[in-house]
């Protein structure tokens, strides 16, 4: 039967109906049957409207008994003092609601205005028996104010966003402000003998001036550090060492602790606050409890780390906000530690993967060298067997040396990028001795006294030359040129061929990742580029056109 009453969109209409009943009660004196009837209807509608049990089927027995007792007292012991107290309470209830919708906020101000008019113009003059209590001006003001409840009957509530919140501090402030207006008007009337309506206007003006003056002083730049900072510190700390707790949290967070170790220190630091009896971590962190459990539990929900904080007494709204803030801080820092640990693991896996890819590519180059050497020996006629033997004698020691270095890297991947330096002129003679023939030209005469990383120069030179030789197998007239140039301490190694240009779609990603390759894994130049960056060199495609494809390795050498 009352299903429509439970719908939040009818709250304003329900409130308007209760205020109309209150308006009817103000037309009669306490004790009249009509007054009692209207007060009873008003109180019943207020019980249906009130915000404290909205969305909950559980009602606190003590609160319910106190509310019913108050209503029975107002109805049975109906009098102006009780009615004035009820209006002050109702004004605090209306003013304490926190709402986000503009329509609901406007309704809140209109209802507060009506209750003030009813209290100051209808109840207070009769409560103190002023001679001008029945002045037409006051009665007319109360009559005009009755338009507000009528308007509420046609106003639906705004979209509700969860359970209504209630600010007890603001409720108390509004109640005290109304009480100050009542007391000021009455005292001014008795003190000066001024008519009550005039004293009421003077009190309103006086309170308004005080509020404006305080607001002006509050916003002055010269005064904000004195008042605003004090209030902010009061609201933020509420007697708790908030700043010290932040320091205790940031300390372990900056020490590079593992997630579980950090969580242990953070929970212990929170437990040291004198008003906290225990802190419990749930979820993936496991059932970890620091301290003891109490009946007053505040839960801070999080998908990764739900926290429950146990306090000695039931925390108020402000303290619950503090608990949520502290718990959220612990949760965020814990998640950052977890993510940092995951990144470290991913970095280790990436290093192992890239090291394996590099060594695999080195072995592939060695196999290609052996294949080329075998093909050359097989294709050599018997009458030139001496030349074949000389070629094998020249190449095999180097291949053995490179294979031994690769095996060392497999044994210790952490040092895979750390090779010993070699004199540049010695390295150049070795390279020319291995590859020097009619199809590969060498140009350059490096000076002595310069040292370069052997691992880098061997890897890059072998990769570039083998890639050019693979192109040479398809283009018989292709020429390969290797050039070494030294200017001061800057070394430039160029490997050029006269074949087709590298396609743009491949050239764009040569040094940024794996590329399509029909002769290997497609990661050789990518690994060479990363190795060059590691040693402070640059590797790039200097020329890319038909007849001139040139790769350039350039960087600083060390003096011997």
C-alpha positions in Angstrom: 0.0 0.0 0.0 2.8 2.4 0.8 5.2 1.1 -1.9 5.2 4.6 -3.6 6.5 6.1 -0.3 9.7 4.1 -0.5 10.6 5.4 -3.9 13.2 8.1 -3.5 11.8 10.2 -6.3 8.8 11.0 -4.1 10.8 12.2 -1.1 10.2 15.9 -1.8 6.5 15.3 -2.2 6.4 13.4 1.1 8.3 16.2 2.9 5.9 18.8 1.4 2.9 17.0 2.7 4.4 16.8 6.2 5.1 20.5 6.1 1.5 21.2 5.1 0.4 19.3 8.1 2.7 21.4 10.2 1.2 24.5 8.7 -2.2 23.3 9.7 -1.0 22.7 13.3 0.2 26.3 13.5 -3.3 27.6 12.8 -4.5 26.2 16.1 -3.4 26.5 19.7 -1.8 23.5 21.5 -4.5 21.4 23.2 -7.0 21.8 20.4 -8.1 18.6 18.7 -7.3 20.0 15.3 -3.7 20.9 16.5 -3.1 17.4 17.9 -4.5 15.8 14.7 -2.3 17.9 12.4 0.8 17.3 14.6 0.1 13.6 14.5 -0.1 13.5 10.7 3.0 15.7 10.4 5.0 13.4 12.7 3.8 10.3 10.9 4.9 11.7 7.5 8.2 12.8 8.9 8.9 9.2 10.1 8.3 8.0 6.6 10.5 10.7 5.0 13.4 10.7 7.5 16.9 10.0 5.9 18.5 7.9 8.6 17.1 4.5 7.6 16.9 5.0 3.9 18.1 1.9 2.0 18.3 -0.2 5.2 15.9 -2.7 6.7 17.7 -2.8 10.0 16.6 -0.2 12.5 18.6 0.6 15.7 16.2 -0.3 18.6 17.4 2.5 20.8 17.0 5.1 18.0 13.6 3.8 17.2 12.4 4.0 20.8 13.8 7.5 21.3 12.1 8.7 18.1 8.7 7.3 19.0 8.9 8.6 22.5 9.7 12.1 21.2 6.8 11.9 18.8 4.4 10.7 21.5 5.6 13.5 23.8 5.0 16.1 21.1 1.5 14.8 20.3 0.3 14.1 23.9 2.1 17.0 25.6 1.5 19.4 22.8 2.8 22.9 23.7 4.7 25.7 22.2 8.0 24.8 23.9 7.9 21.3 22.6 7.0 22.5 19.1 9.9 24.9 19.1 12.3 22.2 20.1 10.9 19.9 17.4 11.3 22.7 14.8 15.0 23.2 15.8 15.6 19.4 15.5 13.8 19.2 12.2 15.9 22.2 10.9 19.1 20.4 11.9 17.9 17.2 10.1 17.1 19.1 6.9 20.4 21.1 7.0 22.5 18.0 7.7 21.7 16.2 4.6 24.4 16.1 1.9 23.2 16.1 -1.6 24.8 16.5 -5.0 21.8 17.3 -7.3 21.1 21.0 -7.7 17.3 20.4 -7.5 17.7 18.6 -4.1 20.0 21.4 -2.9 17.4 24.0 -3.8 14.6 22.1 -2.0 16.9 21.9 1.0 17.2 25.6 1.2 13.5 26.2 0.6 12.5 23.8 3.4 15.1 25.4 5.8 13.6 28.8 4.9 10.1 27.6 5.7 11.1 26.1 9.0 12.9 29.3 10.0 9.8 31.4 9.2 7.5 29.0 11.1 9.8 29.0 14.1 10.5 32.8 14.2 7.2 34.2 13.1 4.7 31.6 14.4 6.0 29.7 17.4 8.5 32.0 19.2 6.1 35.0 19.6 3.4 32.7 21.1 6.0 30.8 23.2 7.0 34.0 25.0 3.5 35.6 25.0 4.5 38.7 23.1 1.6 41.2 22.6 2.3 41.4 18.9 2.3 37.7 18.4 -1.0 37.9 16.4 0.1 40.8 14.2 -1.3 40.6 10.6 2.2 41.0 9.2 3.5 37.9 11.0 0.4 35.8 10.1 0.7 37.0 6.5 4.4 36.0 6.4 3.6 32.5 7.7 0.8 32.2 5.1 3.1 33.2 2.3 5.7 30.6 3.5 3.0 27.9 3.1 3.5 28.2 -0.6 6.8 26.3 -0.2 5.2 23.0 0.9 2.7 23.3 -1.9 5.5 23.7 -4.5 7.2 20.6 -3.1 4.2 18.5 -3.9 5.1 19.0 -7.6 8.9 18.5 -7.4 10.3 15.0 -7.9 13.6 14.2 -6.2 16.8 14.2 -8.2 18.7 11.0 -9.3 19.9 9.3 -6.1 23.5 8.3 -6.1 23.6 5.7 -3.3 22.6 6.1 0.3 22.2 9.7 1.5 25.0 11.0 3.6 24.4 13.0 6.8 26.8 15.7 8.2 26.2 16.0 11.9 28.6 18.9 12.3 26.7 21.0 9.7 23.4 19.9 11.3 24.6 21.2 14.7 25.9 24.4 13.2 22.5 25.2 11.5 20.6 24.3 14.7 22.9 26.6 16.8 22.5 29.4 14.2 18.7 29.2 14.4 18.9 29.1 18.2 21.1 32.2 18.2 18.5 34.0 16.1 15.7 33.1 18.5 17.7 34.0 21.6 18.9 37.3 20.0 15.4 38.4 19.0 13.8 37.5 22.3 16.6 39.1 24.4 16.6 42.3 22.3 12.8 42.5 22.7 13.0 42.3 26.5 16.1 44.5 26.7 15.0 47.4 24.6 11.2 47.0 24.6 11.3 46.9 20.8 8.5 45.2 19.0 9.3 41.6 18.3 9.1 41.9 14.4 11.5 44.8 14.5 13.8 42.9 16.9 13.7 39.9 14.6 14.8 42.0 11.6 17.6 43.6 13.6 18.8 40.2 14.8 18.8 38.9 11.3 20.8 41.9 10.1 23.2 41.6 13.0 23.9 37.8 12.4 24.2 38.5 8.6 26.8 41.2 9.2 28.7 38.9 11.5 28.8 36.1 9.0 29.9 38.4 6.2 32.6 39.9 8.3 33.9 36.5 9.4 33.9 35.3 5.8 35.7 38.5 4.6 38.4 38.0 7.3 38.7 34.4 6.4 39.4 35.1 2.8 41.9 37.9 3.4 45.4 36.9 2.2 46.9 38.4 5.3 44.8 36.2 7.6 44.4 32.9 5.8 47.6 31.5 7.3 46.2 32.2 10.8 42.7 30.8 10.6 42.5 28.5 7.7 45.7 26.5 8.4 44.6 26.0 12.0 41.2 24.7 11.0 42.7 22.5 8.2 45.2 21.0 10.7 42.4 20.3 13.1 40.2 18.7 10.4 43.1 16.6 9.0 44.7 15.5 12.2 41.9 15.1 14.7 44.5 14.3 17.3 46.4 11.8 15.2 50.1 12.1 14.2 49.2 12.1 10.5 52.4 13.6 9.3 54.5 11.2 11.3 52.5 8.3 9.8 53.2 9.5 6.3 56.9 9.6 7.0 56.8 6.1 8.5 55.1 4.9 5.3 57.3 6.7 2.8 60.4 5.4 4.6 59.9 1.7 3.9 58.5 2.5 0.5 61.8 4.2 -0.4 64.0 1.3 0.9 63.2 -1.0 -2.0 61.6 -3.6 0.2 59.7 -6.6 -1.2 55.9 -6.1 -1.3 55.3 -8.5 1.7 58.0 -6.9 3.8 56.7 -3.4 3.1 53.1 -4.5 3.9 54.3 -5.8 7.3 56.1 -2.5 8.2 53.1 -0.4 7.0 50.6 -2.4 9.1 52.9 -2.1 12.1 53.2 1.6 11.6 49.4 2.0 11.4 48.9 -0.1 14.5 51.2 2.3 16.5 48.5 4.9 16.2 47.0 5.1 19.7 43.4 4.9 18.6 43.8 1.8 16.5 43.6 -1.6 18.2 44.4 -3.8 15.1 44.8 -3.8 11.3 43.9 -6.9 9.2 45.0 -7.5 5.6 42.9 -9.8 3.5 42.8 -10.8 -0.2 45.9 -12.0 -2.0 48.1 -10.8 0.9 46.7 -13.5 3.1 44.9 -13.3 6.5 47.5 -11.1 8.2 46.5 -9.4 11.5 48.6 -6.9 13.4 47.1 -6.2 16.9 43.7 -7.4 18.0 40.2 -7.4 16.7 37.4 -5.3 18.2 33.7 -4.8 17.5 34.4 -1.5 15.8 35.6 -2.5 12.3 36.1 -0.1 9.4 36.7 -1.8 6.0 38.6 -0.2 3.2 37.8 -2.2 0.1 40.4 -2.9 -2.6 40.6 -5.6 -5.2 44.2 -6.5 -4.4 44.5 -5.6 -0.7 41.3 -5.2 1.4 42.1 -3.7 4.8 40.1 -3.8 8.0 40.9 -1.3 10.7 39.7 -2.0 14.3 39.3 0.9 16.7 38.6 1.1 20.4 35.4 3.1 19.9 32.9 3.5 17.1 34.6 6.1 14.7 32.7 9.1 13.6 32.3 10.3 10.0 35.6 12.4 10.1 37.6 9.6 11.6 36.2 7.1 9.1 37.4 9.4 6.4 40.9 9.4 8.0 40.9 5.6 8.1 39.9 5.3 4.5 42.6 7.8 3.5 45.3 6.0 5.5 44.2 2.6 4.2 44.1 3.8 0.6 47.6 5.1 1.0 48.9 1.7 2.2 47.0 0.0 -0.6 48.5 2.2 -3.3 52.0 1.9 -2.0 51.7 -1.8 -1.7 50.4 -2.1 -5.3 53.3 0.0 -6.5 55.7 -2.4 -4.8 54.0 -5.4 -6.4 54.1 -3.7 -9.8 57.8 -2.8 -9.3 58.6 -6.5 -8.5 56.8 -7.6 -11.6 58.7 -5.1 -13.7 62.0 -6.4 -12.2 61.0 -10.0 -13.1 60.0 -8.9 -16.6 63.3 -7.1 -17.0 65.3 -10.2 -16.0 63.3 -12.3 -18.5 63.9 -9.7 -21.2 67.6 -9.7 -20.6 67.8 -13.5 -20.7 65.7 -13.5 -23.9 67.8 -10.9 -25.6 71.0 -12.5 -24.6 69.9 -15.9 -25.9 68.8 -14.2 -29.2 72.2 -12.5 -29.5 74.1 -15.7 -28.9 71.9 -17.6 -31.2 72.6 -15.1 -33.9 76.4 -15.4 -33.2 76.2 -19.1 -33.6 74.2 -18.7 -36.9 77.0 -16.4 -38.2 79.6 -19.0 -37.2 77.7 -21.7 -39.0 77.5 -19.5 -42.1 81.2 -18.9 -42.0 81.8 -22.7 -41.7 79.4 -23.3 -44.6 81.2 -20.7 -46.7 84.5 -22.2 -45.8 83.3 -25.7 -46.6 81.9 -24.6 -49.9 85.1 -22.9 -50.9 87.2 -26.0 -50.1 84.8 -28.4 -52.0 84.8 -26.1 -55.0 88.6 -25.8 -55.1 90.2 -28.0 -57.9 92.9 -30.4 -56.9 95.7 -28.3 -58.5 94.8 -25.4 -56.1 94.6 -27.6 -52.9 97.3 -25.5 -51.4 95.2 -22.4 -51.5 92.3 -24.2 -50.0 94.5 -25.4 -47.1 95.8 -21.9 -46.6 92.2 -20.6 -46.4 91.2 -23.2 -43.9 94.3 -22.5 -41.8 93.5 -18.8 -41.8 89.8 -19.1 -40.9 89.6 -22.0 -38.5 91.5 -20.3 -35.6 89.2 -17.3 -35.8 86.1 -19.5 -35.9 87.4 -21.5 -32.9 88.0 -18.3 -31.0 84.5 -16.9 -31.7 82.9 -20.2 -30.8 84.9 -20.2 -27.5 83.7 -16.7 -26.7 80.1 -17.7 -27.4 80.4 -20.6 -25.0 81.7 -18.3 -22.3 78.7 -16.0 -22.8 76.4 -19.0 -22.4 78.1 -19.9 -19.1 77.7 -16.3 -17.8 74.8 -14.5 -19.5 75.2 -11.5 -17.1 78.6 -10.7 -18.7 77.4 -11.3 -22.3 77.8 -7.7 -23.3 81.2 -7.2 -21.7 84.1 -8.0 -24.1 87.7 -7.1 -23.8 89.0 -4.2 -26.0 91.3 -4.9 -28.9 93.8 -2.6 -30.8 92.0 -1.2 -33.8 94.8 -1.8 -36.2 95.2 -5.4 -35.1 91.4 -6.0 -35.4 91.4 -4.5 -38.9 94.3 -6.8 -40.1 92.4 -9.8 -38.7 89.2 -8.8 -40.5 91.0 -8.2 -43.7 92.8 -11.5 -43.4 89.5 -13.4 -43.0 87.5 -11.8 -45.7 90.0 -10.2 -48.0 89.4 -11.6 -51.6 88.5 -10.4 -55.0 84.9 -9.9 -54.2 85.3 -7.9 -50.9 87.4 -4.8 -50.9 89.0 -3.2 -47.9 90.0 0.4 -47.6 91.6 2.2 -44.7 94.8 2.3 -42.7 94.0 2.8 -39.0 96.6 4.4 -36.7 98.0 2.5 -33.7 97.2 3.3 -30.2 93.4 3.1 -30.4 91.3 0.5 -28.6 87.8 -0.6 -29.6 85.5 -3.3 -28.1 86.2 -6.5 -29.9 82.7 -8.0 -29.3 81.0 -5.0 -30.9 83.2 -4.7 -33.9 83.3 -8.5 -34.6 79.5 -8.8 -34.3 78.7 -5.8 -36.4 81.3 -6.5 -39.1 80.3 -10.2 -39.4 76.6 -9.4 -39.6 76.9 -6.7 -42.2 79.4 -8.7 -44.3 77.4 -11.9 -44.1 74.2 -10.0 -45.1 76.0 -8.5 -48.1 77.4 -11.9 -49.1 73.9 -13.4 -49.0 72.8 -10.7 -51.4 75.9 -11.5 -53.5 74.7 -15.1 -54.0 71.7 -13.8 -55.8 73.5 -10.9 -57.6 76.8 -12.3 -59.1 78.1 -8.9 -60.1 77.5 -7.3 -56.6 80.6 -5.7 -55.1 81.2 -5.4 -51.4 83.3 -2.7 -49.9 84.5 -2.3 -46.2 86.0 1.1 -45.2 87.5 2.2 -42.0 88.0 5.9 -41.3 89.5 7.5 -38.2 89.2 11.2 -37.3 90.8 11.9 -33.9 89.2 9.5 -31.5 86.1 8.9 -33.7 86.0 5.6 -35.6 83.7 5.1 -38.6 83.2 1.6 -40.1 81.3 1.4 -43.3 80.1 -1.7 -45.1 78.7 -1.0 -48.6 77.3 -3.1 -51.4 76.2 -2.3 -55.0 73.0 -4.3 -54.9 69.3 -3.5 -54.5 68.2 -1.0 -51.9 66.6 -2.2 -48.7 62.8 -1.9 -49.0 61.4 1.1 -47.1 59.0 -1.1 -45.1 62.0 -3.1 -43.9 64.4 -0.2 -43.5 62.0 1.6 -41.2 62.3 -1.2 -38.5 65.9 -2.4 -39.1 67.2 -1.4 -35.7 63.9 -1.2 -33.7 62.9 -4.9 -33.7 62.8 -8.1 -35.7 62.2 -7.8 -39.4 61.2 -10.3 -42.1 64.3 -12.3 -43.2 64.8 -15.2 -45.6 68.3 -15.9 -44.5 68.1 -15.9 -40.7 66.0 -14.9 -37.7 65.6 -11.3 -38.7 67.0 -9.9 -35.4 70.7 -9.5 -36.3 70.7 -5.8 -37.0 68.4 -5.2 -34.0 70.9 -6.9 -31.7 73.8 -5.1 -33.4 72.0 -1.7 -32.8 71.4 -2.5 -29.1 75.0 -3.6 -28.7 76.3 -0.4 -30.4 74.1 1.7 -28.1 75.5 -0.2 -25.1 79.1 0.7 -26.1 78.2 4.3 -26.9 78.3 3.8 -30.7 75.6 4.4 -33.3 74.6 2.0 -36.1 72.5 3.3 -39.0 71.7 2.9 -42.7 73.7 5.8 -44.2 72.8 5.3 -47.8 69.9 3.3 -49.2 69.6 3.4 -53.0 70.2 1.0 -55.8 73.9 0.6 -56.4 74.9 2.0 -53.0 73.6 0.5 -49.8 75.9 1.6 -46.9 75.7 0.8 -43.2 77.7 3.0 -40.8 79.0 2.1 -37.3 80.4 5.2 -35.6 81.6 6.1 -32.2 84.5 7.0 -29.9 87.6 4.8 -29.5 89.8 4.7 -26.4 93.5 5.6 -26.5 95.9 2.8 -25.5 
